[in-house]
Amino acid sequence: MAEAAGAEQETTAIREAHRFDLKRLEAYCRDAVEGFGGTLEVRQFEGGQSNPTFLLTTTGAGGGKRYVMRKKPPGQLLASAHQVDREYRVMKALAETDVPVPHMYALCEDDSVIGTSFYVMEYLEGRVFRESVMPGASEAERRAVYANLAENLAKLHKVDYEKVGLGDFGRPGNYFERQTGRWIKQYRGAQTADIPSMEKLIDYLPAHIPDEPSVTIAHGDYRLGNTMFHPTEPRMIAVLDWELCTIGHPFADVAYTCMYDLLGIAGGATEIDRNETPGIPTEQEFVAEYCRHAGRDGIPNWNFYLAFSMFRLASISQGVYKRGLDGNASSERAMTLGDSCRLLADRAWQIIQRPD
């Protein structure tokens, strides 16, 4: 059985760049978080490169509960990034759907409380598989977990976004036109070196967008490590990290999951050896499982979607690295991402050139 580290192992003391007034946060929670009581203790999760994430624990009389808080990072931020209010809103909207999400307690957009906007949500006990290969898991468990990952992505894409109150959450249609423009701009804003493959992708992608009109909620960072599974069963209990969610195109999510979890491409890693980790599906098998639940026959122009996802992650990685250089990244690991953008862009350009 694969294990996920407990909260104590996953957290550290609040890092210097992210310190805030704990008493102000405690006072806010007493007023805004239903059932909140006791004395507040806070530790920072090591994960969460973009929006710093914290474990809130209450002790003493009226305490004994845990919550999770996510906030914007400190410092000068790109205008369209770190929108914790969007994360909160989409999870709140999905509460009554088949998509598993934590309960949302409160959103605070008053910077005077802890210095940035933040929200407080339910703390769940479960497993987070930090590694795509799920070390220690059996072949059957890997297969079941990935089948559930595909099924829940299809559930998300079946949600009527207008019916759940997200009709104005993004502009329907032209998703890839908007996204290529956005990530080109984000990359330019964080660029620290010349990367030839990024320049090729910047020229190629906007000119080769498929004519596929589907519009759904798009998570934007849907992968195994951004989900939580039941403590003992291969059943997902929460989809997490919704910062990049918008009204967009379902195939962007499918390609991103395949790129990140099944090809071993994130961070420039080599492809997964399925002889050593049986049960991990191929990208073709994952796409087929997704399509079975989504009621689709297949995904034409697959190479474009896969390459786009790599380009997008390359831009994100460059942004995290630049924040590390500037001294306001939410994790010490940010400084290790210096080569990620180039490696991802190189692989994306290779994908563009393979037979579709």
N, C-alpha and C positions, 0 to 999 in steps of 0.2 A: 504494500500500500504506500503510495507516495505521500509525503508529509509536507505540510506548510508550516513555516515557523510560527510560533505563538507571538502574540502582540509584544511581549517583553523582549523577544529576540529581534523583532523587526523595528523597534523604536530606539531612539537615542534621546539624550537631553536636547532641549531646543537649541538649535545652532544660533550662534551669535547674530548673524544677519537677519534672523527671523524672530527675535525676541519681541515680546509685547507685554502689556500690563495684564497680568493674570486676574487681578481683582476686578478690573473693568469687564473682562470676559465673563467672569463668574457672575457679576451683577447682571449683565445682559442675559445670560442663560437662565437665571432665576425668573426673569420677567418673561422671556420669549420661548423657552423650551418647556413643553408640557412635562410635568412630573420631575423636574430638575430640583435637586436638593443636596445638602451636604457641602463639603469643602472640595474645591476643584484642584486636581493635579493634571498636568499636561506634559506629554512627551511627543516627540516628532517622529513620524514614520520615515524610514530611510528612503522608501520609494517615493514616486511622484516627482519626476524631474521638472514638471511645469508648474503645477500649483501645489505648494507645500501642504502636507497633510498631517494631522495631529490626532493623537489618542487622548480623549478627555475622560478622566476617571474621577468619580465623586466618592468621597470617603466620609466617615463620621455619621452623625445623626441625619437621617433623610437621604443618605448617599447610597453607595454600593452599586452604581450604574456606570456604564461606559457609553461613550458617544464618539463619533468621528467628526472632525472639523477640517474643512478645506478652505484655504484663503488664497488671495492673490499674492505673488511674491513682492518683495520690496523693490524700490528703484524705478528707473525710467522704463516703461513698458511699451511695446508695440500696441497701437490703438485697438486692433482687432483680436488680441491674444488675452488669455487668462480671464475669460469671462465666466466667473464662478456663478453669476446669476443665471446664465444659460444652463449650466450643469444642473443647478437646483431646479429650474423650471421644467426641464425635460423629465427628470426623475419623478418630480411631483405629478406631472401629467401622465406618466406611465403606471402610476400606482394601481390603477384599476384594470390594467390590461394583463395579458399572459406573459409579458416580459418581466422577469424577476429584477426588482430594484429595491434598495433600502428605503425605509421610511424617512421622509424629510421632516425635520423639526422646525428649522428657522433659517431665514436668509437675512443677513445684515449688510446693508449697503452704506452704513454710516461709518466713515473712515475714522471717526473719533474714538471708536471702541477699541480696536486693536491696530489701527493704522491702515488697514485695507478692508475691502469687502470680504465676507466669508459666509459659509453656511454650516449648519450642524445637522448631521444625519445619524441614523441608527447604526450602532455597532453590531456586526453579525459575527457569529462563531462559524467558521468554515475553513476550507482549504483554498489557498491561492497557489496555483502551480506557476512558480516564477520561471521555470525552465520549460520550453516547449516540448522537450523530449520526456518530461515527467519522470525523472530518475527514480528508480525503485518501484515503479508501477508495473503491473502485469500487462501483457498484450491485450487482454480482454478489457481491462480498465482504460487503457489508452484509447482503444477503439470506441468504447462507450462514451468517454468524456468528449472526444472530438465529434462524435455523432450528435451529442447534446449541444455542443458549441455551434454546429451548423444549424440544428433545429431552432435554437433560440435566436439566431440571426435571422432566420426566415420569419419567425414570429414577430420580431421587431419590424421587419419590412412589410408585414401584413397589417400593421396598425394603421387605422385611419387617422392621420395626423390632424386633420381638421376637426374630427369628432372629439379628440382628446384635448382640444384647445391650443393646438400648435400651428394653426393656419398661418400665423404671421411669424413663425419661427425662422423662416428662411424663404428665399425667393424660389418658387417651384420652376423647374426647367432650367436649361443651360447650366447644369451643375458643373460640368467639366470645364466649360468656358470660364466660369467664375472662379473655380478652384485653381486652375492653372494660373490665372492672373494673380490670385491671392498669394500662392506659394512662390511664384516668381518674385513678387514684391517683398514677401517675407525674407526670401533668400538674399535679395539685393540689400535689404536693410541690415542683415547680419553677416554679409560676405566678408571673409578675411583673406581669401586667396583666389587665384584664377583656376577653375576646374573645367577643362575642355569638355568633358562629358555632360556637365551641367549646362553648358552653353548649347550643346547639341540638342539636349532635351528641351531647353527653353525655346529653341527654334522649331523642333519637331512636334511636340505635343499639341500646342494650340491649333496646328494645321491639320491634325489627323484625328479629331474627335469623332467617334462613331455616332451615327444617327440612331440613338436608342432613347426613347422619350420617358422611360420609367421615372417616377417621382415617389420617394418614400422618406421616412426618417432615416438619416444616415448617421451612425454612431461616430464614425471618424477615426476611432482607435480601437476597433473591436478585435481582440486577440485573447488568447488563453490567460495571459497574465493580468488582464483587466477584468477578469471575472472571478467569482467565488463559488466554490462547490460545497455541497453538503459535507460534513465532517467525515462520513464513512461511505456515502453513496456517490456514484458518478452522475450526480444531478446538480445542475447549476441553481444557486440560490440568489445570485445577484450579478448584474452587469454594472461595472464601475467605470469611473473616469470618462465622463461625458463632455468634457470641455470642448471638444472639436465637433460635437454633434450639430447637425443642421438639417434642413429639408433638402435632400439631395438625391443621389443615385445609388440604388442598392448594390450595383456591381463594384462600386468603389470600396464598400465594406468587405465584400467577398474577396476581392483581390488583395486587400490589405491583410486580411487574416491569413491567406495563403502565403503571401510574401513574408510575413513576420514569423508565423509559427511552423509552416510546412517546408519552406525552402531554406530556412536558417540564414536568411539574408540580413536580418536586422543587425546593425553594428559591424557588418562585413564578415560575419561568420560563414564557414563552409556549409554546404548542404548537409542535411541530416542523413546519417547512415541508418537505414531502416532495418538492416540485419542486426544491428546492435540495439535498436529500439523498436521492436516489432509492435504493430498496432497504430503507429502514427500514419495517417492516411497520406497519399500523394495529393498534389493540388487537384488532379483530375477527380480523385475519389471524393475529396471534400466538396468540390463544386457539384458533383453528381448528388451528394447527400443534401446539400443546400437546395438544389433545384427540385429534388423530390419533395421537400417540405414547402417550398415556395410555389410549386405548381408550374415550373418552367421546364422547357426541353433542353436547355443548355445556355451557354454564354458565348455568342460570337464575338470576334475581335478581342479575345482574351488577353493577348500580349499587350495591347494598349492599356487595359485596365491595370495589369500587373506592373507595367513600367511606370504608369502614372503614380501608383502607390509607392513605388520605390523613390520616385522623384520627390513626392510629398514628404516622405520620411527623411530624405536627404536634407530638405529645407528645414524641417523641424530640428534635426540633429545639429545643423549649423547654427540655428537660433539658440539651442541649449549651450553649445560650445561657446558662442559669443557671450552669453550671460555669465559663463564661467570665467572668461577672460575679464569681464567687467566686475566680477566679484559679487554678483547677486543671484547666482544659480541656487536652486532649492536642494541640490545634492552635491556632495563632494565629487561624485562620479562625473559631473559635467565636463571636467577638464580632460577626461580620458576620451572624449568624442571627437578629437581633432581630425581623425582620418575618416570618420563615418560618412560624412557627406560625399567625399570623393569615391569611396568604395561602393556606396549605394548607387550613385550616379553612373559609375562604370558598369555595374551589373544591369541597371535599367536599360542602358544603351545596348547591351548584349541581348537583352530580352526583346527589344524592338526589332532586332535583326534576325531573330530565329523564326522558323516557319510557324505560322499561326495554326 
